[in-house]
Amino acid sequence: MRWSRSIRWINALLMSSALISCRNVKPVSYLGDADLQYYRDRTTQIEYSNVDQPTNEGVVITQRPHTVRDREKDEIWELTLLQAVHIGVQNNKIIRTRANNQVLLQTPLTVPSVYDTAIRETGFLFGSRGVEAALADFDATLTSTLAFGKNEVVINSASPFTGGPLFINNTNTAQSLTSLSKTFANGGQIQLNNNVNYLGTNVPNTSVPLTSSYNGLAQIQYVQPLWATAGVEYNRIAAPPRGGLGGVTGVSQGVVISRINTDLALADFENAVITMVKDIEDLYWELYLAYRQFDASSVNRDSMLRTWREVKAKMDVGSTDGKASIEAQARDAYMDARATFETNWSAVLAAENALRKEIGLPVNDGKLIRPADTPLDSEFVASWESTLIDALTRRWELRKQKWQIKSFELQRIAALSVTHPTLNFVGGYQVNGFGNNLLGQNTANYNSFYGNMSTFDQTGWQAGLQFSMPLGFRAAQAQLRNTELQLIKARAALSAQELDISHELAETMQNMYVAYMTAQTYMDRKIAAERRVEATEAEFEAGISGATLDFVLRAQASSAAAEIAYYTSLVNYNKAITELHQRRGTLLDNDGICLAEGEWNTCAQQDAVRRAWARSFAWPNRHLRTDPEEFASPAAYPKTDIYNFMPDDSGVVPPGAPEIETPTPIEK
């Protein structure tokens, strides 16, 4: 019962508070009538940002799309495959592929672009820093503070020097602190300090020798790590240690790791470009196939129309071969062929629009694209040995994984350094100064602060060692072990990738050869179907017993299907060749595409030429070596552990090596 009464009281209080919060507001009078233009009955609604950006030129100049109802004759654009690829590379700053069309509309910032590498290079956030942000750790830092103050205090003093029992003491102060610090590549830190303090008081000279005085120092301090985090190799990998990051110093924020992360971004960019080029080539051949299907359906439609007209003419004159059932069958076959013709023409327009979209062209610019190149119909023989070596050397996936391995190797070196105790050398030297004035020509009797400092009468120095270590190094050892395990996993992943690539390459070669054999078979079928049409039409026209119109119509339909099947298999064969180049890592080379940074501006080019000119006058030193060793190479390391009979750099094949077929087309 007590709980029930409590609940009723709570409900009553809630209702009372609701009524009080919704009570009428006291009316307020204003001059004039209110139009309530600032009244809003809701907080959230769909709104649009006031971004004013010019519309894409391809959208502005585009015409209405082609449809099957169009009757106008557009200009035919004979486009080669190489032209299509180069147009796509030039137009697509946002890398467009067939797989990311919806992603581009919904979340465009996640789609690869030509800007991604530069964005990664200029990253500044901790954990995703670029090279410039990593180099900023070694920039000099200037810090300066200038502060003034005044303080008035009543002094209860009976001293005859103050003129009475009560005295107001006015104190003026000023402080100037200037510091310039710099971190070196070996981890050492140097700091230059200049501190000046001013004190002015109204106490008579008999109590204080100088009513105003300046004192301070000019100081140089240097700290050099000797054990943990010491040396150029650690600092270029992990960056100089920072405070406030927890018990373990990170080992993946240095210049080298940032540079490797840029190379990883380049690998992703190359993958996007390869995918785009592969899609362009596939769409090009699909447009070619659509035209061939349209051509075959056009020939079949004309054949069906001619047959129907012949049968109808015979029916009109009352011939025995012109029965109404035969005429209806011929007309039915013709209508079916005409529907197929219209469908195939629509497929041509759809394929042409898809190719336009992929290479960044407007919907309709008054031209109709038609492929100028014909697919390869001869056998393409590829050497398994050279193809496998190219794939294991040039594939972007393997290059990216090797960069990951190199990153973990370097991080392991840095993590190993952190497992040692911290031992720093600390040294410093300072010159102290004191004077009545800050500056002055008369330096006697401490008249000038800087004049007194220039005499080097007041100096000081310090030197020593700083030592610290966590007992057990548990966190540092965990970081080292974690880095080693990631390195082991990365090496195992590289080995698995190489195995998968070999299987992937073998499957691609198998598909290419079966596509070629299928194309040959369909060519034979196409020839046989054409002969069948000729034979059945001749027999039907000659009135041979058993030769019916049904046989003629079937032969014509079979001939059209055989032609479409042949060109489909031929296009599949060429797409398989393109896929082989993609899996081999030579697709961009075959299309004449080279990925590189754009040209520098004029000032950067002049500076590079000036530096190169200066270096050309230097004397080469044969005793110099790189320390630490280089971690990058402009060319891929050759694969010499697969086949010991591969040609050397001079092109000479070792004696006794088996002959290797070169990947050159062979005419049938």
Rosetta blueprint (number, residue, H / E / L):
1 M L
2 R H
3 W H
4 S H
5 R H
6 S H
7 I H
8 R H
9 W H
10 I H
11 N H
12 A H
13 L H
14 L H
15 M H
16 S H
17 S H
18 A H
19 L H
20 I H
21 S H
22 C L
23 R L
24 N L
25 V L
26 K L
27 P L
28 V L
29 S L
30 Y L
31 L L
32 G L
33 D L
34 A L
35 D L
36 L L
37 Q L
38 Y L
39 Y L
40 R L
41 D L
42 R L
43 T L
44 T L
45 Q L
46 I L
47 E L
48 Y L
49 S L
50 N L
51 V L
52 D L
53 Q L
54 P L
55 T L
56 N L
57 E H
58 G H
59 V H
60 V H
61 I L
62 T L
63 Q L
64 R L
65 P L
66 H L
67 T L
68 V L
69 R L
70 D L
71 R L
72 E L
73 K L
74 D L
75 E E
76 I E
77 W E
78 E E
79 L E
80 T L
81 L H
82 L H
83 Q H
84 A H
85 V H
86 H H
87 I H
88 G H
89 V H
90 Q H
91 N H
92 N L
93 K L
94 I E
95 I L
96 R L
97 T L
98 R L
99 A L
100 N L
101 N H
102 Q H
103 V H
104 L H
105 L H
106 Q H
107 T L
108 P H
109 L H
110 T H
111 V L
112 P L
113 S E
114 V L
115 Y L
116 D H
117 T H
118 A H
119 I H
120 R H
121 E H
122 T L
123 G L
124 F L
125 L L
126 F L
127 G L
128 S L
129 R L
130 G L
131 V H
132 E H
133 A H
134 A H
135 L H
136 A H
137 D H
138 F H
139 D L
140 A L
141 T E
142 L E
143 T E
144 S E
145 T E
146 L E
147 A E
148 F E
149 G E
150 K E
151 N E
152 E E
153 V E
154 V E
155 I E
156 N E
157 S L
158 A L
159 S L
160 P H
161 F H
162 T H
163 G L
164 G L
165 P L
166 L E
167 F E
168 I E
169 N E
170 N E
171 T E
172 N E
173 T E
174 A E
175 Q E
176 S E
177 L E
178 T E
179 S E
180 L E
181 S E
182 K E
183 T E
184 F L
185 A L
186 N L
187 G L
188 G L
189 Q E
190 I E
191 Q E
192 L E
193 N E
194 N E
195 N E
196 V E
197 N E
198 Y E
199 L E
200 G E
201 T E
202 N L
203 V L
204 P L
205 N L
206 T L
207 S L
208 V L
209 P L
210 L L
211 T L
212 S E
213 S E
214 Y E
215 N E
216 G E
217 L E
218 A E
219 Q E
220 I E
221 Q E
222 Y E
223 V E
224 Q E
225 P E
226 L L
227 W L
228 A L
229 T L
230 A L
231 G L
232 V H
233 E H
234 Y H
235 N H
236 R H
237 I H
238 A H
239 A L
240 P L
241 P L
242 R L
243 G L
244 G L
245 L L
246 G L
247 G L
248 V L
249 T L
250 G L
251 V L
252 S L
253 Q L
254 G L
255 V H
256 V H
257 I H
258 S H
259 R H
260 I H
261 N H
262 T H
263 D H
264 L H
265 A H
266 L H
267 A H
268 D H
269 F H
270 E H
271 N H
272 A H
273 V H
274 I H
275 T H
276 M H
277 V H
278 K H
279 D H
280 I H
281 E H
282 D H
283 L H
284 Y H
285 W H
286 E H
287 L H
288 Y H
289 L H
290 A H
291 Y H
292 R H
293 Q H
294 F H
295 D H
296 A H
297 S H
298 S H
299 V H
300 N H
301 R H
302 D H
303 S H
304 M H
305 L H
306 R H
307 T H
308 W H
309 R H
310 E H
311 V H
312 K H
313 A H
314 K H
315 M H
316 D H
317 V H
318 G L
319 S L
320 T L
321 D L
322 G L
323 K L
324 A H
325 S H
326 I H
327 E H
328 A H
329 Q H
330 A H
331 R H
332 D H
333 A H
334 Y H
335 M H
336 D H
337 A H
338 R H
339 A H
340 T H
341 F H
342 E H
343 T H
344 N H
345 W H
346 S H
347 A H
348 V H
349 L H
350 A H
351 A H
352 E H
353 N H
354 A H
355 L H
356 R H
357 K H
358 E H
359 I H
360 G L
361 L L
362 P L
363 V L
364 N L
365 D L
366 G L
367 K E
368 L E
369 I E
370 R E
371 P E
372 A L
373 D L
374 T L
375 P L
376 L L
377 D L
378 S L
379 E E
380 F E
381 V L
382 A L
383 S L
384 W H
385 E H
386 S H
387 T H
388 L H
389 I H
390 D H
391 A H
392 L H
393 T H
394 R H
395 R L
396 W H
397 E H
398 L H
399 R H
400 K H
401 Q H
402 K H
403 W H
404 Q H
405 I H
406 K H
407 S H
408 F H
409 E H
410 L H
411 Q H
412 R H
413 I H
414 A H
415 A H
416 L H
417 S H
418 V H
419 T L
420 H L
421 P L
422 T E
423 L E
424 N E
425 F E
426 V E
427 G E
428 G E
429 Y E
430 Q E
431 V E
432 N E
433 G E
434 F E
435 G E
436 N L
437 N E
438 L L
439 L L
440 G L
441 Q L
442 N L
443 T L
444 A H
445 N H
446 Y H
447 N L
448 S E
449 F H
450 Y H
451 G H
452 N H
453 M H
454 S H
455 T L
456 F L
457 D L
458 Q L
459 T E
460 G E
461 W E
462 Q E
463 A E
464 G E
465 L E
466 Q E
467 F E
468 S E
469 M L
470 P L
471 L L
472 G L
473 F L
474 R H
475 A H
476 A H
477 Q H
478 A H
479 Q H
480 L H
481 R H
482 N H
483 T H
484 E H
485 L H
486 Q H
487 L H
488 I H
489 K H
490 A H
491 R H
492 A H
493 A H
494 L H
495 S H
496 A H
497 Q H
498 E H
499 L H
500 D H
501 I H
502 S H
503 H H
504 E H
505 L H
506 A H
507 E H
508 T H
509 M H
510 Q H
511 N H
512 M H
513 Y H
514 V H
515 A H
516 Y H
517 M H
518 T H
519 A H
520 Q H
521 T H
522 Y H
523 M H
524 D H
525 R H
526 K H
527 I H
528 A H
529 A H
530 E H
531 R H
532 R H
533 V H
534 E H
535 A H
536 T H
537 E H
538 A H
539 E H
540 F H
541 E H
542 A H
543 G L
544 I L
545 S L
546 G L
547 A L
548 T L
549 L H
550 D H
551 F H
552 V H
553 L H
554 R H
555 A H
556 Q H
557 A H
558 S H
559 S H
560 A H
561 A H
562 A H
563 E H
564 I H
565 A H
566 Y H
567 Y H
568 T H
569 S H
570 L H
571 V H
572 N H
573 Y H
574 N H
575 K H
576 A H
577 I H
578 T H
579 E H
580 L H
581 H H
582 Q H
583 R H
584 R H
585 G L
586 T L
587 L H
588 L H
589 D H
590 N H
591 D L
592 G L
593 I L
594 C L
595 L L
596 A L
597 E L
598 G L
599 E L
600 W L
601 N L
602 T H
603 C H
604 A H
605 Q H
606 Q H
607 D H
608 A H
609 V H
610 R H
611 R H
612 A H
613 W H
614 A H
615 R H
616 S L
617 F L
618 A L
619 W L
620 P L
621 N L
622 R L
623 H L
624 L L
625 R L
626 T L
627 D L
628 P L
629 E L
630 E L
631 F L
632 A L
633 S L
634 P L
635 A L
636 A L
637 Y L
638 P L
639 K L
640 T L
641 D L
642 I L
643 Y L
644 N L
645 F L
646 M L
647 P L
648 D L
649 D L
650 S L
651 G L
652 V L
653 V L
654 P L
655 P L
656 G L
657 A L
658 P L
659 E L
660 I L
661 E L
662 T L
663 P L
664 T L
665 P E
666 I E
667 E L
668 K L
